[in-house]
Amino acid sequence: MQKTLHIRTTVLPGGRIEIVDQELPVGESVSVVVHSSVTKRRSAVEILKEAPGQRLFRSAEEVEAYLKDERASWEG
């Protein structure tokens, strides 16, 4: 029967982690999965830069110029 053990620990110098549980049989093979609790927060701009496809405008100035030209074309 499989036993699941959930332990929260701190990474030691040299990138080491230590797991101690007296119920683990000596010499038994185990599988260890490590999930880092630290996640880097990214800004919306960083996420959008990674989006697939091409962006029509690279700056606010380009948007303003496009809108100015578009409005001028409506006036004939």
Backbone as a ProteinNet text record, in pm:
[ID]
protein_1_A
[PRIMARY]
MQKTLHIRTTVLPGGRIEIVDQELPVGESVSVVVHSSVTKRRSAVEILKEAPGQRLFRSAEEVEAYLKDERASWEG
[TERTIARY]
83.8	0	88.9	55.5	135.2	99.8	199.9	181.3	222.9	139.4	173.7	215.2	327	382.3	397.2	336.1	346.6	429.5	542.8	633.1	671	665.9	714.2	850.5	948.6	1084.1	1151.6	1269.8	1347.9	1469.3	1502.1	1620.1	1744.3	1831.3	1954.9	2067.2	2177.5	2291	2329.8	2366.9	2403.6	2282.9	2164.2	2043.8	1990.1	2028.8	1986.8	1854.7	1777.1	1659.5	1672.9	1609.9	1618.5	1477.9	1451	1321.4	1346.5	1279.3	1293.8	1155.3	1136.6	1012	1045.4	1023	1058.8	980.3	867.6	786.6	837.4	932.1	987.4	1085.7	1062.3	1152	1290.8	1393.6	1532.1	1555	1617.3	1651.3	1540.2	1421.5	1309.8	1327.9	1296	1302.6	1177.8	1197	1084.3	1096.9	986.8	984.3	956.9	1034.3	1020	986.8	883	844.5	858	926.2	948.4	874.7	790.3	719.1	771	826.5	875.3	756.9	757.4	648.7	662.7	779.6	805.4	772.5	685.5	654.8	683.7	745.4	777.6	652.4	614.4	498	541.9	464.9	495.4	391	433.8	340.2	259	148.1	64.2	142.5	229.7	310.6	402.5	464.1	551.3	473	353.3	270.3	230.4	189.9	148.5	264.4	386.2	502.5	525.5	484	502	386.8	280.4	163.6	199.7	142.4	171.6	110.1	161.8	107.9	181.1	147.4	214.4	126.4	189.9	117.6	118.8	5.8	-6.2	70.9	71.8	137.1	242.3	350.1	456.7	455.2	382.9	380.8	248.8	224.2	103.7	105.7	224.5	235.9	190.1	224.2	180.8	29	-31.8	-178	-240.6	-189.4	-242.7	-230.6	-117	-97.5	-195.9	-216.4	-310.5	-452.1	-492.7	-627.4	-645.8	-543.4	-550.6	-571.5	-494.1	-508.6	-645.7	-692.9	-822.9	-934.9	-929.7	-1032.1	-1029.1	-909.8	-896.7	-959.7	-948.7	-1006.5	-1159	-1219.7	-1364.8	-1418.9	-1338.1	-1383	-1368.5	-1304.4	-1296.4	-1194
-117.5	0	124.7	221.1	343.4	438.5	502.7	603.7	737.7	837.9	971.8	1054.3	1118.5	1198.3	1341.6	1436.4	1577.8	1648.2	1700.9	1770.7	1905.1	2010.1	2141.3	2160.5	2197.3	2211.8	2331.2	2362.4	2473.7	2418.7	2479.8	2437.5	2475.2	2378.2	2396.9	2445.6	2492	2533.4	2423.1	2464.7	2368.5	2312.8	2370.8	2325.2	2193.3	2155.6	2027.8	2042.7	1934.8	1926.6	1800.5	1801.4	1686.4	1643.8	1513.7	1457.8	1353.9	1371.4	1276.6	1226.8	1095.1	1033.6	894.7	871.9	744.8	626.9	653.8	545.6	498.3	568.6	525.1	411	296	181.8	208.8	175.5	193.1	110.5	171.4	101.2	97	144.7	143.3	253.6	223.2	320.9	408.5	539.6	633	731.2	793	896	1029.1	1131.4	1262.5	1365.4	1445.6	1554.4	1683.4	1782.5	1909.6	2019.8	2092.6	2208.2	2332.3	2424.7	2548.2	2637.4	2695.9	2783.7	2924.6	2957.8	3092.8	3099.1	3190.9	3212.3	3357	3376.9	3512.1	3574	3688.3	3758.2	3836.1	3819.8	3891.1	3998.8	4107.1	4214.5	4177	4246.6	4222	4247.6	4346.9	4378.7	4261.5	4199.7	4084.7	3968.7	3945.2	3836.3	3865.2	3987.5	4023.4	4015.8	4045.8	4036.7	3893.8	3796.5	3656.2	3600.2	3677.5	3629.2	3606	3499.2	3472.2	3578.7	3588.7	3684	3816.6	3899.2	4028.9	4136.6	4233.8	4348.6	4456.9	4519.6	4623.6	4749.3	4780.5	4901.9	4867.3	4943.3	4921.2	5023.4	5133.1	5237.6	5313	5390.8	5473.5	5579	5626.4	5727.1	5670.3	5545.2	5481.8	5466.4	5437.2	5426.4	5561.6	5666.5	5801.1	5843.3	5815.5	5851.4	5775.5	5648.4	5567.7	5623.8	5654.5	5707.6	5843.6	5926.2	6057.5	6041.1	5952.1	5926.9	5868.1	5777.7	5714.2	5817.3	5904.6	6008.8	6104.5	6136.7	6226.6	6163.9	6031.8	5965.3	5966.8	5974.3	5978.9	6113.6	6217.7	6352.3	6382.9	6294.2	6304.9	6397.3
0	0	0	-84.7	-93.1	20.4	72.6	176	117	133.6	87.7	208.4	196.2	304.7	255.1	323.2	285.8	392.7	350.7	442.8	382.2	463.2	419.8	484.6	403.7	456	391.1	435.3	382.3	309.4	198.6	122.8	202.9	219	295.5	204.1	260.9	178	79.6	-38.5	-142.3	-215.5	-191.2	-260.2	-206.3	-86.6	-29.4	45.5	47	132.5	216.5	332.6	422.1	461.1	449.4	486.7	595.4	708.7	819.3	857.8	854.5	898	949.8	1076.4	1139.4	1082.5	1014.8	958.7	822.6	763.3	634.8	659.4	595.2	614.9	556.6	631.6	587.9	462.1	361	237.8	134.6	169.8	75	-28.5	-153	-260.7	-255.9	-265.3	-263.2	-379.1	-413.5	-516.6	-447.7	-482.1	-418.5	-525.7	-500.9	-590.3	-511	-567.7	-498.3	-573.2	-501.7	-557	-486	-560.6	-501.6	-467	-349.2	-305.7	-360.3	-409.8	-458.5	-607.2	-643.5	-784.2	-819	-932.1	-976.2	-1036.8	-986.3	-1041.2	-1164.2	-1270.5	-1394.1	-1417.4	-1477.7	-1508.3	-1631.8	-1650.9	-1768	-1896.3	-1895	-2013.3	-2047.5	-1946.1	-1971.1	-2031.8	-1980.8	-2033.1	-2177	-2205.5	-2341.4	-2440.2	-2395	-2482.9	-2530.1	-2448.9	-2483.4	-2566.2	-2583.2	-2656.9	-2803.4	-2861.8	-3002.6	-3093.1	-3212.1	-3308.3	-3304.2	-3399.4	-3408.3	-3347.6	-3288	-3235.3	-3342.3	-3360.4	-3461.3	-3420.9	-3292.3	-3244.1	-3140.1	-3139.7	-3041.8	-2929.6	-2950.4	-2847.3	-2852.3	-2748.1	-2742.2	-2852.3	-2886.1	-2991.6	-3126.1	-3153.3	-3277.9	-3281.2	-3168.2	-3160.7	-3190.5	-3127.7	-3149.2	-3295.5	-3357.2	-3498.2	-3586.6	-3558.3	-3636.4	-3622.9	-3499	-3477.6	-3544.5	-3541.1	-3605.7	-3755.9	-3818.4	-3962.4	-3994.2	-3909.7	-3931.8	-3923.6	-3824.2	-3810.1	-3929.5	-3976.1	-4091.4	-4215.1	-4229	-4346.6	-4342.3	-4224.4	-4212.5	-4259.3	-4240.1	-4273	-4421.1	-4492.5	-4636.4	-4681.7
[MASK]
++++++++++++++++++++++++++++++++++++++++++++++++++++++++++++++++++++++++++++

